[in-house]
Amino acid sequence: MAILIDEKTTVLVQGITGRTGAFGTRAMLEYGTRVVGGVTPGRKGKSVWGVPVFNTVKEAIDEVGLVDLSVVFVPAPQVKNAVLEALEAGIRTIVVPAERVPLHDVLMMVSYARNIDARIIGPGSLGLISPGRASAGWIGGARELIEESFKPGYIGVISRSGGGVTTVCWTLAQHGLGVSTAIHVGTEPIIGTTGAELLKEFQKDDETHMVVVLGEIGGLMEIEMAEIMAKGGFRKPIIFYIAGRMLPSGVRFSHANAIIERRSDTAEYKEKVLEEAGAYIAKKPIELATIAKQLVKR
């Protein structure tokens, strides 16, 4: 099994005729993802890598049938309208790679999605992958790197870092371990799907036996995950590494929200809360794999 995407998931690409849309479409097709259509206004009748292009999301769905997931490869100022169009057409999982989406737009589309029980991954997400089954977005980079890094298995991966998700999965693979689904949640201060929400999904997945999390200083993601664990909402083994632990207060680490502004933003505080909730803590990135290997042997 996997969460959010597998070989049966039908995928639409909004902005398919743009450079990034065409690149992402090719990457997904090469990995075996069921990309059934694309949308670019005014380009109906065209095709990209054999995928038919339509003017609107509704038009695409009327033609190709049910769509489970949309990847929105459009510039940040256009993201809100594209996401709302997909949600209104009935698509319930949306991946948003664009960064620097206006904050008010993010708040509006995330609120709308929650009200209709839909899910947004991102903004600023490279996507997600269920190794050997399907991918959405442009997670992992070149095909050769994807094949080397993402091996099928029983570990769920949640990452705040886009590059970090590939590194973590590669490290697990080097230790003979595989992944059920790996997800880059996004880089923006507000994201559509939290780590805590993903833990609930992994808890329900019988083939995910443990979860590895690459977190960061700043933000509340790890604290919220600890709260879910403490309440019994996630009961499988889980390992955390919090990046940016050596940075002083006021220095930003990679992403807009990865900055220590208060005590709860620090790696030390997050590790303490997580450990109290039952998590294993890695002090170095490689320990995510070595601890996971030890847990597998038990």
N, C-alpha and C positions, 0 to 999 in steps of 0.2 A: 504494500500500500504506500501511499504518499499523501501529503496534504496540498490542497489548492490546485495542483496540476498533475496530470498523468497523461498516459498515451491516448486516452479517450477525450481529453479536453479540447474543445474547439476554440480557436483563437482568431481574433480580428485585429488588424493593425490599422490604427488611425494615423494618418500622415504617411502612408505607405510609399508615396512617390517621392518623398524627400530623401536626401542623402542618408540621414540616420535611419529613417524608416525602412528604406531599401536594404541597408546594411543589416539592421536587426532582423528583418524578414528572412534574408538569406541565411543568417546564423541559426534562426529557429528552424527553418525548413531542413537545413543540413543535419540538425540534431534529431529530426523526426517529429517535430511538433506539428500538430494538425492546424496549420494556418489556412483558414477557409476563405478569407476575403480581406480586402483592404478598403480604406476610405480616404479619398481626397476630393473635396468639392470641385466639380467641373472636369473630373478625369474619368468619369464612367466610361467603360468600354476598353480602357487600357488594362494592362496586366504587368505585374512585377514578379519576376522569377516564376511565372506561371500562375500567380495568384490574381484572381479578378479584382478589379478596382470599381468602387461604387461612389456615388456622390454623397450619400448619407449613411449613417449606421442603420437606420430603419430599412432603407433600400437594400442594404447588404443582407440583413436578417431575412427580409421577405424573399430574397433570392436563394440564399445558401442554407437557411434554416437556423436552428438554435445556435447561439454563440455563448460560450461559457465565460470567456475572458477576453478583455481587450487590452492591447498595449498601445499607449498614447504617445507616439513619437511626434509631438508638435512642440513649438517654442513655448516658453513659459507663459507669455501673455495670452496664449490661445488655449492653455490647458483647461481652464475652468469650463469653457463652453464645450470642449471636446468630451470631457469627463461627464458633464451633465447630459449631453446628448446620448452617450453610451448607457448611462444609468436609466434615463427615461425610455430607452429602447428595450430595457429588460436585462442588460448584461449586469452580472452581480459581482464580478471581480475585475478590477481595473489596475493595471500596472502603469505608474507614471515615472518615467526616467528623468524628466526635466528638473533641473535645479532652479532655485530663485523664483519660484512661482510666488506671485504676490500673496502675502499672508492672509488678506481678507478673502481672496479666492480659495485658498486652502481651507480656511474655516468653513466657508459656504459649502464646498463640495464634500468635505468630510462629514459635516452635519447632515447633509442631504442623504449621503450614502448610509449613515447609521440609521436614519429614520426609515429606510426601506430595506434594512437588513442586507446591505451590500458591503463590499470591502474594497478599499483602495490601498494598494501597496505603493508607498512613496508619499510625496514627491522625492525626487533624488534617488530613486531605487534603480539599481542595475537589473533587478528582476529576481526570478527564482528558478530553481531547477530541481527536478526529481531525476537523479542520474539514471541513464539508460531508458528513460521514458519520454520526457519532454522538458522544454525550457520556455520561459517567457521573458522577453527583454533582451539584453545583450550581456548577460552574466557570464563570466568566465573568460571572455576574450577569444583568442584564436582557437580553432577546433582542436588542434593538437594539445593545447593547454587544458582545454575542457576534458578531453579524453584521459589525460594524465592525472588531473586533479579531482574529478568528480566520479567516484566509484560507487556503484549501488551498494546499499547496506542498511543499517538499522539506527543510525545516529542523525537526529535532526540538528540543523545548524541555523542559528539566528545571528545576524551580524549587523552592526551599525556602520561598518566600513565596507565599501564596494570591493576594493582590492583585497581587503582582509578576508572576505568570505571565500575567495579562491585559495588564499594562503592557508586558511584553516582546513579546508577540504583536502588540499594537497598534502598537508602534514598528516592528516588522518590516513590518507591513502598510503603514505610512506610507512605507516605503522600497521598496514594490513586491514584498515578499517574503512567502512563505506558509509554512505549517506542516504537517508530516505528522501528528505527534501532540504535544500539549503535556500535561505531567503535573506536578501539584503533589504532591510526595512526602510532604508532611505536616510538621507543626510540632513534633511531640513529640520528646523526647530519643532514644527508640528508635522506629524506623519499620520497617515490614514489608518494604519494597523500597528498596534503596539506589540512589544515583546510579550506582554502578559496575555494578550489575545491569541497570539501564536502558540503559547504554551498550552492553552486549552485545546487547540487543534491537535497538537502533538500528543496530548494526553489521550485523546480519543483514537489515535492511530495505533492499531495493534502491532504494526511492524516497526514503529519507532520505539526503541528500547531505552534510549537516553538522549539528552540534548546538550549541545555545546553552544555557548554564547560568547561572541566577541563583542564586549561592551566598550564604553568610553567614559571618561570623566564628563561631568555636566549632565543635565537632563535628569529625568525621572524614570527612564525605562527600566533600569535594573531594580530600583526601589519598588516599582509596581509589580515586577516579576516576583520579588521576594514576598510581597503581600499575598499574591496568588498562591505561592507555595505554602506560606504559613497558614492559609485558610484551607489547605488540602485540595486546591484546584489543580495542582500538578504534583504527582507523586512518584515520578520516575527519577532516576539519577540525573543530575544536571551539573555542568561544570562551567565556570565563568572565568574569563580573563578581562580585566578592565584596563584598556589602553590609556596612556597619558599619565600614568601614576607619578612620574618624576617632575611634572610641570608645576610651577608655582601658581598661586592665585592670580587671576587676571590675564593669563596667557591662553589664547585659543589653540586647541589641538585639532587641526584638520577641518572640522566642520563648525558651522555657526553656533550650534548649541553645546559643543564640546569645550567648555570653559568653566573653570572653577570660580564660582561667584559666592558660594556659601558652603558650609561644612558638608551638607548632604551631597554636594557635587564631587567630592574627592573620592579617589579610588579606595582609600582606607575605610571611609565610612560605608561605601557601597559593599565592600568585601565583608565588613563586619555584619551588616544587616543580612546579606545573602547567606553567610555562613550560619548565622543564627536560624535562618529559615531552612537549613539543610543542604545548601549547595556546597560543592567542592570548589575550591579557589585555586586557580593557576597563577603563579607569580611571573611566569614567562609564557609567551605564546606556545612554545613547543610542549609545555606541560598540559595543554588541552588534550593533546594526543596521548601523552604518556599516562595521564590519569585515566583517560577513557580506556586505554589498553588494559590497565590494571583492573578496572571495573568489569570489563568483559570477561576476564579470567576468573572472576569470583563466582 
